[in-house]
Amino acid sequence: MTRNIGNSERIIRAVVGTELIAAFFITGGGGWSWLYLLGIIPLATAAVGWCPPYAMLGINTCKTR
């Protein structure tokens, strides 16, 4: 797996994922709040630095040196 997510995008994904997961715990997990758990996806892709849909579509936001 070659990194295909740039540093700035990784930071944004980590922040969004963390906020969604925190919102799940703040709302108490009732009703439709389980959708907040989808924050695991951007958090995981930020941690790994690789996004499967980006790989399938040939997108790469890493800076080339």
PQR file of N, CA, C, O and H, with PARSE charges and radii, in Angstrom:
ATOM      1  N   MET A   1       0.835  -1.180   0.000 -0.4000 1.5000
ATOM      2  CA  MET A   1       0.000   0.000   0.000 -0.0000 2.0000
ATOM      3  C   MET A   1       0.884   1.248   0.000  0.5500 1.7000
ATOM      4  O   MET A   1       1.604   1.511   0.963 -0.5500 1.4000
ATOM      5  N   THR A   2       0.820   1.984  -1.053 -0.4000 1.5000
ATOM      6  CA  THR A   2       1.539   3.241  -1.164 -0.0000 2.0000
ATOM      7  C   THR A   2       0.640   4.357  -0.675  0.5500 1.7000
ATOM      8  O   THR A   2      -0.550   4.387  -0.987 -0.5500 1.4000
ATOM      9  H   THR A   2       0.235   1.771  -1.835  0.4000 1.0000
ATOM     10  N   ARG A   3       1.207   5.274   0.092 -0.4000 1.5000
ATOM     11  CA  ARG A   3       0.410   6.393   0.593 -0.0000 2.0000
ATOM     12  C   ARG A   3      -0.207   7.163  -0.564  0.5500 1.7000
ATOM     13  O   ARG A   3       0.466   7.461  -1.551 -0.5500 1.4000
ATOM     14  H   ARG A   3       2.174   5.250   0.346  0.4000 1.0000
ATOM     15  N   ASN A   4      -1.490   7.483  -0.437 -0.4000 1.5000
ATOM     16  CA  ASN A   4      -2.134   8.289  -1.455 -0.0000 2.0000
ATOM     17  C   ASN A   4      -2.932   9.452  -0.847  0.5500 1.7000
ATOM     18  O   ASN A   4      -3.749  10.076  -1.523 -0.5500 1.4000
ATOM     19  H   ASN A   4      -2.036   7.241   0.365  0.4000 1.0000
ATOM     20  N   ILE A   5      -2.679   9.730   0.440 -0.4000 1.5000
ATOM     21  CA  ILE A   5      -3.336  10.840   1.131 -0.0000 2.0000
ATOM     22  C   ILE A   5      -2.243  11.766   1.657  0.5500 1.7000
ATOM     23  O   ILE A   5      -1.343  11.331   2.376 -0.5500 1.4000
ATOM     24  H   ILE A   5      -2.015   9.222   0.989  0.4000 1.0000
ATOM     25  N   GLY A   6      -2.328  13.044   1.293 -0.4000 1.5000
ATOM     26  CA  GLY A   6      -1.350  14.031   1.743 -0.0000 2.0000
ATOM     27  C   GLY A   6      -1.516  14.374   3.219  0.5500 1.7000
ATOM     28  O   GLY A   6      -2.531  14.051   3.837 -0.5500 1.4000
ATOM     29  H   GLY A   6      -3.058  13.397   0.709  0.4000 1.0000
ATOM     30  N   ASN A   7      -0.502  15.032   3.773 -0.4000 1.5000
ATOM     31  CA  ASN A   7      -0.492  15.347   5.202 -0.0000 2.0000
ATOM     32  C   ASN A   7      -1.653  16.243   5.625  0.5500 1.7000
ATOM     33  O   ASN A   7      -2.279  15.988   6.654 -0.5500 1.4000
ATOM     34  H   ASN A   7       0.322  15.294   3.271  0.4000 1.0000
ATOM     35  N   SER A   8      -1.949  17.282   4.855 -0.4000 1.5000
ATOM     36  CA  SER A   8      -3.035  18.184   5.247 -0.0000 2.0000
ATOM     37  C   SER A   8      -4.375  17.452   5.224  0.5500 1.7000
ATOM     38  O   SER A   8      -5.218  17.674   6.093 -0.5500 1.4000
ATOM     39  H   SER A   8      -1.441  17.489   4.019  0.4000 1.0000
ATOM     40  N   GLU A   9      -4.572  16.586   4.240 -0.4000 1.5000
ATOM     41  CA  GLU A   9      -5.816  15.819   4.174 -0.0000 2.0000
ATOM     42  C   GLU A   9      -5.897  14.808   5.315  0.5500 1.7000
ATOM     43  O   GLU A   9      -6.982  14.543   5.832 -0.5500 1.4000
ATOM     44  H   GLU A   9      -3.887  16.406   3.534  0.4000 1.0000
ATOM     45  N   ARG A  10      -4.764  14.244   5.708 -0.4000 1.5000
ATOM     46  CA  ARG A  10      -4.747  13.312   6.831 -0.0000 2.0000
ATOM     47  C   ARG A  10      -5.172  14.005   8.115  0.5500 1.7000
ATOM     48  O   ARG A  10      -5.899  13.431   8.926 -0.5500 1.4000
ATOM     49  H   ARG A  10      -3.882  14.459   5.288  0.4000 1.0000
ATOM     50  N   ILE A  11      -4.718  15.237   8.298 -0.4000 1.5000
ATOM     51  CA  ILE A  11      -5.093  15.993   9.494 -0.0000 2.0000
ATOM     52  C   ILE A  11      -6.592  16.262   9.493  0.5500 1.7000
ATOM     53  O   ILE A  11      -7.259  16.093  10.514 -0.5500 1.4000
ATOM     54  H   ILE A  11      -4.128  15.703   7.639  0.4000 1.0000
ATOM     55  N   ILE A  12      -7.117  16.678   8.350 -0.4000 1.5000
ATOM     56  CA  ILE A  12      -8.553  16.961   8.245 -0.0000 2.0000
ATOM     57  C   ILE A  12      -9.365  15.702   8.524  0.5500 1.7000
ATOM     58  O   ILE A  12     -10.351  15.750   9.259 -0.5500 1.4000
ATOM     59  H   ILE A  12      -6.575  16.815   7.521  0.4000 1.0000
ATOM     60  N   ARG A  13      -8.961  14.582   7.945 -0.4000 1.5000
ATOM     61  CA  ARG A  13      -9.681  13.327   8.169 -0.0000 2.0000
ATOM     62  C   ARG A  13      -9.631  12.917   9.643  0.5500 1.7000
ATOM     63  O   ARG A  13     -10.628  12.445  10.189 -0.5500 1.4000
ATOM     64  H   ARG A  13      -8.160  14.543   7.348  0.4000 1.0000
ATOM     65  N   ALA A  14      -8.488  13.094  10.280 -0.4000 1.5000
ATOM     66  CA  ALA A  14      -8.363  12.730  11.693 -0.0000 2.0000
ATOM     67  C   ALA A  14      -9.269  13.590  12.565  0.5500 1.7000
ATOM     68  O   ALA A  14      -9.902  13.086  13.493 -0.5500 1.4000
ATOM     69  H   ALA A  14      -7.678  13.478   9.837  0.4000 1.0000
ATOM     70  N   VAL A  15      -9.331  14.878  12.273 -0.4000 1.5000
ATOM     71  CA  VAL A  15     -10.180  15.781  13.053 -0.0000 2.0000
ATOM     72  C   VAL A  15     -11.649  15.436  12.854  0.5500 1.7000
ATOM     73  O   VAL A  15     -12.401  15.347  13.825 -0.5500 1.4000
ATOM     74  H   VAL A  15      -8.816  15.287  11.519  0.4000 1.0000
ATOM     75  N   VAL A  16     -12.062  15.244  11.615 -0.4000 1.5000
ATOM     76  CA  VAL A  16     -13.467  14.921  11.327 -0.0000 2.0000
ATOM     77  C   VAL A  16     -13.851  13.586  11.967  0.5500 1.7000
ATOM     78  O   VAL A  16     -14.912  13.480  12.583 -0.5500 1.4000
ATOM     79  H   VAL A  16     -11.452  15.316  10.827  0.4000 1.0000
ATOM     80  N   GLY A  17     -13.012  12.583  11.829 -0.4000 1.5000
ATOM     81  CA  GLY A  17     -13.300  11.279  12.420 -0.0000 2.0000
ATOM     82  C   GLY A  17     -13.398  11.332  13.929  0.5500 1.7000
ATOM     83  O   GLY A  17     -14.290  10.721  14.518 -0.5500 1.4000
ATOM     84  H   GLY A  17     -12.150  12.669  11.329  0.4000 1.0000
ATOM     85  N   THR A  18     -12.485  12.060  14.561 -0.4000 1.5000
ATOM     86  CA  THR A  18     -12.503  12.198  16.018 -0.0000 2.0000
ATOM     87  C   THR A  18     -13.760  12.923  16.479  0.5500 1.7000
ATOM     88  O   THR A  18     -14.377  12.532  17.470 -0.5500 1.4000
ATOM     89  H   THR A  18     -11.760  12.556  14.083  0.4000 1.0000
ATOM     90  N   GLU A  19     -14.141  13.980  15.761 -0.4000 1.5000
ATOM     91  CA  GLU A  19     -15.342  14.729  16.142 -0.0000 2.0000
ATOM     92  C   GLU A  19     -16.603  13.878  15.993  0.5500 1.7000
ATOM     93  O   GLU A  19     -17.493  13.952  16.840 -0.5500 1.4000
ATOM     94  H   GLU A  19     -13.640  14.298  14.956  0.4000 1.0000
ATOM     95  N   LEU A  20     -16.696  13.085  14.948 -0.4000 1.5000
ATOM     96  CA  LEU A  20     -17.864  12.225  14.762 -0.0000 2.0000
ATOM     97  C   LEU A  20     -17.969  11.172  15.864  0.5500 1.7000
ATOM     98  O   LEU A  20     -19.057  10.909  16.376 -0.5500 1.4000
ATOM     99  H   LEU A  20     -15.973  13.026  14.259  0.4000 1.0000
ATOM    100  N   ILE A  21     -16.853  10.580  16.219 -0.4000 1.5000
ATOM    101  CA  ILE A  21     -16.859   9.575  17.278 -0.0000 2.0000
ATOM    102  C   ILE A  21     -17.192  10.214  18.623  0.5500 1.7000
ATOM    103  O   ILE A  21     -17.937   9.637  19.415 -0.5500 1.4000
ATOM    104  H   ILE A  21     -15.969  10.793  15.803  0.4000 1.0000
ATOM    105  N   ALA A  22     -16.649  11.397  18.885 -0.4000 1.5000
ATOM    106  CA  ALA A  22     -16.969  12.110  20.120 -0.0000 2.0000
ATOM    107  C   ALA A  22     -18.449  12.466  20.173  0.5500 1.7000
ATOM    108  O   ALA A  22     -19.063  12.386  21.237 -0.5500 1.4000
ATOM    109  H   ALA A  22     -16.044  11.866  18.241  0.4000 1.0000
ATOM    110  N   ALA A  23     -19.032  12.857  19.045 -0.4000 1.5000
ATOM    111  CA  ALA A  23     -20.457  13.196  18.995 -0.0000 2.0000
ATOM    112  C   ALA A  23     -21.311  11.978  19.329  0.5500 1.7000
ATOM    113  O   ALA A  23     -22.372  12.116  19.938 -0.5500 1.4000
ATOM    114  H   ALA A  23     -18.534  12.922  18.180  0.4000 1.0000
ATOM    115  N   PHE A  24     -20.867  10.799  18.942 -0.4000 1.5000
ATOM    116  CA  PHE A  24     -21.596   9.583  19.280 -0.0000 2.0000
ATOM    117  C   PHE A  24     -21.698   9.418  20.786  0.5500 1.7000
ATOM    118  O   PHE A  24     -22.768   9.117  21.314 -0.5500 1.4000
ATOM    119  H   PHE A  24     -20.005  10.687  18.447  0.4000 1.0000
ATOM    120  N   PHE A  25     -20.576   9.616  21.478 -0.4000 1.5000
ATOM    121  CA  PHE A  25     -20.584   9.441  22.925 -0.0000 2.0000
ATOM    122  C   PHE A  25     -21.318  10.579  23.636  0.5500 1.7000
ATOM    123  O   PHE A  25     -21.919  10.364  24.689 -0.5500 1.4000
ATOM    124  H   PHE A  25     -19.707   9.860  21.049  0.4000 1.0000
ATOM    125  N   ILE A  26     -21.275  11.766  23.078 -0.4000 1.5000
ATOM    126  CA  ILE A  26     -21.969  12.906  23.677 -0.0000 2.0000
ATOM    127  C   ILE A  26     -23.480  12.732  23.576  0.5500 1.7000
ATOM    128  O   ILE A  26     -24.201  13.060  24.518 -0.5500 1.4000
ATOM    129  H   ILE A  26     -20.787  11.941  22.222  0.4000 1.0000
ATOM    130  N   THR A  27     -23.972  12.217  22.438 -0.4000 1.5000
ATOM    131  CA  THR A  27     -25.417  12.061  22.242 -0.0000 2.0000
ATOM    132  C   THR A  27     -25.971  10.844  22.960  0.5500 1.7000
ATOM    133  O   THR A  27     -27.190  10.690  23.039 -0.5500 1.4000
ATOM    134  H   THR A  27     -23.386  11.950  21.673  0.4000 1.0000
ATOM    135  N   GLY A  28     -25.141   9.998  23.473 -0.4000 1.5000
ATOM    136  CA  GLY A  28     -25.601   8.845  24.227 -0.0000 2.0000
ATOM    137  C   GLY A  28     -25.862   7.604  23.400  0.5500 1.7000
ATOM    138  O   GLY A  28     -26.265   6.580  23.951 -0.5500 1.4000
ATOM    139  H   GLY A  28     -24.151  10.124  23.409  0.4000 1.0000
ATOM    140  N   GLY A  29     -25.649   7.661  22.105 -0.4000 1.5000
ATOM    141  CA  GLY A  29     -25.771   6.479  21.264 -0.0000 2.0000
ATOM    142  C   GLY A  29     -27.185   6.052  20.932  0.5500 1.7000
ATOM    143  O   GLY A  29     -27.389   4.917  20.501 -0.5500 1.4000
ATOM    144  H   GLY A  29     -25.322   8.493  21.657  0.4000 1.0000
ATOM    145  N   GLY A  30     -28.168   6.915  21.115 -0.4000 1.5000
ATOM    146  CA  GLY A  30     -29.552   6.549  20.823 -0.0000 2.0000
ATOM    147  C   GLY A  30     -29.987   7.029  19.447  0.5500 1.7000
ATOM    148  O   GLY A  30     -29.371   7.928  18.875 -0.5500 1.4000
ATOM    149  H   GLY A  30     -28.003   7.837  21.465  0.4000 1.0000
ATOM    150  N   GLY A  31     -31.042   6.434  18.920 -0.4000 1.5000
ATOM    151  CA  GLY A  31     -31.592   6.862  17.634 -0.0000 2.0000
ATOM    152  C   GLY A  31     -30.631   6.645  16.478  0.5500 1.7000
ATOM    153  O   GLY A  31     -30.014   5.588  16.350 -0.5500 1.4000
ATOM    154  H   GLY A  31     -31.543   5.704  19.385  0.4000 1.0000
ATOM    155  N   TRP A  32     -30.516   7.668  15.639 -0.4000 1.5000
ATOM    156  CA  TRP A  32     -29.647   7.586  14.459 -0.0000 2.0000
ATOM    157  C   TRP A  32     -28.201   7.951  14.768  0.5500 1.7000
ATOM    158  O   TRP A  32     -27.382   8.040  13.853 -0.5500 1.4000
ATOM    159  H   TRP A  32     -31.018   8.527  15.743  0.4000 1.0000
ATOM    160  N   SER A  33     -27.878   8.162  16.019 -0.4000 1.5000
ATOM    161  CA  SER A  33     -26.519   8.603  16.350 -0.0000 2.0000
ATOM    162  C   SER A  33     -25.472   7.533  16.068  0.5500 1.7000
ATOM    163  O   SER A  33     -24.276   7.825  16.088 -0.5500 1.4000
ATOM    164  H   SER A  33     -28.543   8.090  16.762  0.4000 1.0000
ATOM    165  N   TRP A  34     -25.899   6.299  15.807 -0.4000 1.5000
ATOM    166  CA  TRP A  34     -24.920   5.267  15.457 -0.0000 2.0000
ATOM    167  C   TRP A  34     -24.206   5.624  14.156  0.5500 1.7000
ATOM    168  O   TRP A  34     -23.122   5.112  13.879 -0.5500 1.4000
ATOM    169  H   TRP A  34     -26.870   6.062  15.791  0.4000 1.0000
ATOM    170  N   LEU A  35     -24.814   6.503  13.360 -0.4000 1.5000
ATOM    171  CA  LEU A  35     -24.154   6.930  12.125 -0.0000 2.0000
ATOM    172  C   LEU A  35     -22.864   7.700  12.414  0.5500 1.7000
ATOM    173  O   LEU A  35     -21.967   7.763  11.573 -0.5500 1.4000
ATOM    174  H   LEU A  35     -25.695   6.919  13.585  0.4000 1.0000
ATOM    175  N   TYR A  36     -22.783   8.280  13.610 -0.4000 1.5000
ATOM    176  CA  TYR A  36     -21.553   8.980  13.983 -0.0000 2.0000
ATOM    177  C   TYR A  36     -20.366   8.018  14.017  0.5500 1.7000
ATOM    178  O   TYR A  36     -19.220   8.439  13.859 -0.5500 1.4000
ATOM    179  H   TYR A  36     -23.511   8.229  14.293  0.4000 1.0000
ATOM    180  N   LEU A  37     -20.637   6.735  14.222 -0.4000 1.5000
ATOM    181  CA  LEU A  37     -19.550   5.761  14.247 -0.0000 2.0000
ATOM    182  C   LEU A  37     -18.880   5.604  12.892  0.5500 1.7000
ATOM    183  O   LEU A  37     -17.819   4.988  12.796 -0.5500 1.4000
ATOM    184  H   LEU A  37     -21.568   6.394  14.350  0.4000 1.0000
ATOM    185  N   LEU A  38     -19.485   6.151  11.842 -0.4000 1.5000
ATOM    186  CA  LEU A  38     -18.819   6.155  10.541 -0.0000 2.0000
ATOM    187  C   LEU A  38     -17.544   6.995  10.582  0.5500 1.7000
ATOM    188  O   LEU A  38     -16.746   6.957   9.645 -0.5500 1.4000
ATOM    189  H   LEU A  38     -20.348   6.651  11.920  0.4000 1.0000
ATOM    190  N   GLY A  39     -17.350   7.753  11.662 -0.4000 1.5000
ATOM    191  CA  GLY A  39     -16.121   8.509  11.857 -0.0000 2.0000
ATOM    192  C   GLY A  39     -14.902   7.614  11.965  0.5500 1.7000
ATOM    193  O   GLY A  39     -13.770   8.083  11.847 -0.5500 1.4000
ATOM    194  H   GLY A  39     -17.998   7.784  12.422  0.4000 1.0000
ATOM    195  N   ILE A  40     -15.128   6.330  12.188 -0.4000 1.5000
ATOM    196  CA  ILE A  40     -14.009   5.374  12.244 -0.0000 2.0000
ATOM    197  C   ILE A  40     -13.305   5.309  10.894  0.5500 1.7000
ATOM    198  O   ILE A  40     -12.090   5.121  10.840 -0.5500 1.4000
ATOM    199  H   ILE A  40     -16.047   5.949  12.284  0.4000 1.0000
ATOM    200  N   ILE A  41     -14.053   5.463   9.807 -0.4000 1.5000
ATOM    201  CA  ILE A  41     -13.477   5.340   8.464 -0.0000 2.0000
ATOM    202  C   ILE A  41     -12.465   6.442   8.176  0.5500 1.7000
ATOM    203  O   ILE A  41     -11.329   6.126   7.821 -0.5500 1.4000
ATOM    204  H   ILE A  41     -15.040   5.616   9.851  0.4000 1.0000
ATOM    205  N   PRO A  42     -12.824   7.746   8.312 -0.5600 1.5000
ATOM    206  CA  PRO A  42     -11.799   8.761   8.050  0.2800 2.0000
ATOM    207  C   PRO A  42     -10.653   8.707   9.049  0.5500 1.7000
ATOM    208  O   PRO A  42      -9.518   9.034   8.705 -0.5500 1.4000
ATOM    209  N   LEU A  43     -10.938   8.296  10.290 -0.4000 1.5000
ATOM    210  CA  LEU A  43      -9.878   8.190  11.285 -0.0000 2.0000
ATOM    211  C   LEU A  43      -8.891   7.086  10.909  0.5500 1.7000
ATOM    212  O   LEU A  43      -7.680   7.260  11.048 -0.5500 1.4000
ATOM    213  H   LEU A  43     -11.861   8.030  10.569  0.4000 1.0000
ATOM    214  N   ALA A  44      -9.402   5.964  10.436 -0.4000 1.5000
ATOM    215  CA  ALA A  44      -8.536   4.854  10.034 -0.0000 2.0000
ATOM    216  C   ALA A  44      -7.718   5.199   8.792  0.5500 1.7000
ATOM    217  O   ALA A  44      -6.526   4.894   8.732 -0.5500 1.4000
ATOM    218  H   ALA A  44     -10.386   5.823  10.322  0.4000 1.0000
ATOM    219  N   THR A  45      -8.344   5.831   7.804 -0.4000 1.5000
ATOM    220  CA  THR A  45      -7.596   6.183   6.596 -0.0000 2.0000
ATOM    221  C   THR A  45      -6.547   7.245   6.895  0.5500 1.7000
ATOM    222  O   THR A  45      -5.492   7.271   6.260 -0.5500 1.4000
ATOM    223  H   THR A  45      -9.312   6.078   7.853  0.4000 1.0000
ATOM    224  N   ALA A  46      -6.824   8.118   7.851 -0.4000 1.5000
ATOM    225  CA  ALA A  46      -5.817   9.113   8.246 -0.0000 2.0000
ATOM    226  C   ALA A  46      -4.638   8.439   8.936  0.5500 1.7000
ATOM    227  O   ALA A  46      -3.488   8.824   8.721 -0.5500 1.4000
ATOM    228  H   ALA A  46      -7.680   8.097   8.367  0.4000 1.0000
ATOM    229  N   ALA A  47      -4.913   7.452   9.747 -0.4000 1.5000
ATOM    230  CA  ALA A  47      -3.840   6.758  10.465 -0.0000 2.0000
ATOM    231  C   ALA A  47      -2.948   5.967   9.512  0.5500 1.7000
ATOM    232  O   ALA A  47      -1.730   5.929   9.683 -0.5500 1.4000
ATOM    233  H   ALA A  47      -5.847   7.139   9.921  0.4000 1.0000
ATOM    234  N   VAL A  48      -3.553   5.341   8.517 -0.4000 1.5000
ATOM    235  CA  VAL A  48      -2.795   4.504   7.583 -0.0000 2.0000
ATOM    236  C   VAL A  48      -2.174   5.336   6.458  0.5500 1.7000
ATOM    237  O   VAL A  48      -1.089   5.016   5.972 -0.5500 1.4000
ATOM    238  H   VAL A  48      -4.543   5.372   8.379  0.4000 1.0000
ATOM    239  N   GLY A  49      -2.864   6.403   6.048 -0.4000 1.5000
ATOM    240  CA  GLY A  49      -2.365   7.232   4.949 -0.0000 2.0000
ATOM    241  C   GLY A  49      -2.738   6.700   3.583  0.5500 1.7000
ATOM    242  O   GLY A  49      -2.189   7.134   2.570 -0.5500 1.4000
ATOM    243  H   GLY A  49      -3.745   6.663   6.443  0.4000 1.0000
ATOM    244  N   TRP A  50      -3.659   5.771   3.550 -0.4000 1.5000
ATOM    245  CA  TRP A  50      -4.074   5.133   2.301 -0.0000 2.0000
ATOM    246  C   TRP A  50      -5.584   5.027   2.266  0.5500 1.7000
ATOM    247  O   TRP A  50      -6.204   4.599   3.240 -0.5500 1.4000
ATOM    248  H   TRP A  50      -4.105   5.418   4.372  0.4000 1.0000
ATOM    249  N   CYS A  51      -6.179   5.414   1.151 -0.4000 1.5000
ATOM    250  CA  CYS A  51      -7.630   5.380   0.983 -0.0000 2.0000
ATOM    251  C   CYS A  51      -7.957   4.455  -0.190  0.5500 1.7000
ATOM    252  O   CYS A  51      -7.544   4.731  -1.316 -0.5500 1.4000
ATOM    253  H   CYS A  51      -5.675   5.761   0.360  0.4000 1.0000
ATOM    254  N   PRO A  52      -8.696   3.355   0.051 -0.5600 1.5000
ATOM    255  CA  PRO A  52      -9.015   2.413  -1.023  0.2800 2.0000
ATOM    256  C   PRO A  52      -9.741   3.042  -2.221  0.5500 1.7000
ATOM    257  O   PRO A  52      -9.370   2.755  -3.359 -0.5500 1.4000
ATOM    258  N   PRO A  53     -10.775   3.898  -2.008 -0.5600 1.5000
ATOM    259  CA  PRO A  53     -11.414   4.501  -3.185  0.2800 2.0000
ATOM    260  C   PRO A  53     -10.447   5.371  -3.998  0.5500 1.7000
ATOM    261  O   PRO A  53     -10.517   5.400  -5.227 -0.5500 1.4000
ATOM    262  N   TYR A  54      -9.546   6.078  -3.310 -0.4000 1.5000
ATOM    263  CA  TYR A  54      -8.542   6.862  -4.032 -0.0000 2.0000
ATOM    264  C   TYR A  54      -7.676   5.951  -4.891  0.5500 1.7000
ATOM    265  O   TYR A  54      -7.349   6.294  -6.027 -0.5500 1.4000
ATOM    266  H   TYR A  54      -9.488   6.055  -2.312  0.4000 1.0000
ATOM    267  N   ALA A  55      -7.303   4.792  -4.353 -0.4000 1.5000
ATOM    268  CA  ALA A  55      -6.468   3.850  -5.109 -0.0000 2.0000
ATOM    269  C   ALA A  55      -7.205   3.338  -6.346  0.5500 1.7000
ATOM    270  O   ALA A  55      -6.608   3.220  -7.416 -0.5500 1.4000
ATOM    271  H   ALA A  55      -7.569   4.514  -3.430  0.4000 1.0000
ATOM    272  N   MET A  56      -8.498   3.034  -6.208 -0.4000 1.5000
ATOM    273  CA  MET A  56      -9.275   2.539  -7.340 -0.0000 2.0000
ATOM    274  C   MET A  56      -9.458   3.602  -8.426  0.5500 1.7000
ATOM    275  O   MET A  56      -9.493   3.288  -9.616 -0.5500 1.4000
ATOM    276  H   MET A  56      -8.983   3.130  -5.338  0.4000 1.0000
ATOM    277  N   LEU A  57      -9.572   4.867  -8.000 -0.4000 1.5000
ATOM    278  CA  LEU A  57      -9.792   5.951  -8.950 -0.0000 2.0000
ATOM    279  C   LEU A  57      -8.500   6.600  -9.434  0.5500 1.7000
ATOM    280  O   LEU A  57      -8.537   7.478 -10.296 -0.5500 1.4000
ATOM    281  H   LEU A  57      -9.543   5.123  -7.033  0.4000 1.0000
ATOM    282  N   GLY A  58      -7.372   6.184  -8.898 -0.4000 1.5000
ATOM    283  CA  GLY A  58      -6.087   6.734  -9.318 -0.0000 2.0000
ATOM    284  C   GLY A  58      -5.807   8.124  -8.763  0.5500 1.7000
ATOM    285  O   GLY A  58      -5.034   8.880  -9.350 -0.5500 1.4000
ATOM    286  H   GLY A  58      -7.342   5.470  -8.197  0.4000 1.0000
ATOM    287  N   ILE A  59      -6.426   8.466  -7.640 -0.4000 1.5000
ATOM    288  CA  ILE A  59      -6.220   9.776  -7.018 -0.0000 2.0000
ATOM    289  C   ILE A  59      -5.076   9.687  -6.037  0.5500 1.7000
ATOM    290  O   ILE A  59      -4.970   8.721  -5.282 -0.5500 1.4000
ATOM    291  H   ILE A  59      -7.054   7.852  -7.163  0.4000 1.0000
ATOM    292  N   ASN A  60      -4.218  10.693  -6.045 -0.4000 1.5000
ATOM    293  CA  ASN A  60      -3.101  10.750  -5.113 -0.0000 2.0000
ATOM    294  C   ASN A  60      -2.902  12.200  -4.701  0.5500 1.7000
ATOM    295  O   ASN A  60      -2.551  13.035  -5.535 -0.5500 1.4000
ATOM    296  H   ASN A  60      -4.304  11.478  -6.658  0.4000 1.0000
ATOM    297  N   THR A  61      -3.122  12.515  -3.422 -0.4000 1.5000
ATOM    298  CA  THR A  61      -2.976  13.891  -2.948 -0.0000 2.0000
ATOM    299  C   THR A  61      -1.644  14.127  -2.228  0.5500 1.7000
ATOM    300  O   THR A  61      -1.436  15.185  -1.635 -0.5500 1.4000
ATOM    301  H   THR A  61      -3.407  11.837  -2.745  0.4000 1.0000
ATOM    302  N   CYS A  62      -0.747  13.142  -2.281 -0.4000 1.5000
ATOM    303  CA  CYS A  62       0.590  13.315  -1.698 -0.0000 2.0000
ATOM    304  C   CYS A  62       1.407  14.217  -2.612  0.5500 1.7000
ATOM    305  O   CYS A  62       1.290  14.161  -3.836 -0.5500 1.4000
ATOM    306  H   CYS A  62      -0.916  12.282  -2.762  0.4000 1.0000
ATOM    307  N   LYS A  63       2.228  15.041  -1.993 -0.4000 1.5000
ATOM    308  CA  LYS A  63       3.107  15.900  -2.794 -0.0000 2.0000
ATOM    309  C   LYS A  63       4.264  15.046  -3.316  0.5500 1.7000
ATOM    310  O   LYS A  63       4.805  14.203  -2.601 -0.5500 1.4000
ATOM    311  H   LYS A  63       2.322  15.085  -0.998  0.4000 1.0000
ATOM    312  N   THR A  64       4.625  15.282  -4.560 -0.4000 1.5000
ATOM    313  CA  THR A  64       5.773  14.592  -5.134 -0.0000 2.0000
ATOM    314  C   THR A  64       7.000  15.461  -4.957  0.5500 1.7000
ATOM    315  O   THR A  64       6.932  16.686  -5.055 -0.5500 1.4000
ATOM    316  H   THR A  64       4.185  15.968  -5.140  0.4000 1.0000
ATOM    317  N   ARG A  65       8.123  14.811  -4.694 -0.4000 1.5000
ATOM    318  CA  ARG A  65       9.356  15.566  -4.447 -0.0000 2.0000
ATOM    319  C   ARG A  65      10.282  15.440  -5.607  0.5500 1.7000
ATOM    320  O   ARG A  65      11.375  16.006  -5.589 -0.5500 1.4000
ATOM    321  H   ARG A  65       8.178  13.816  -4.614  0.4000 1.0000
TER
END
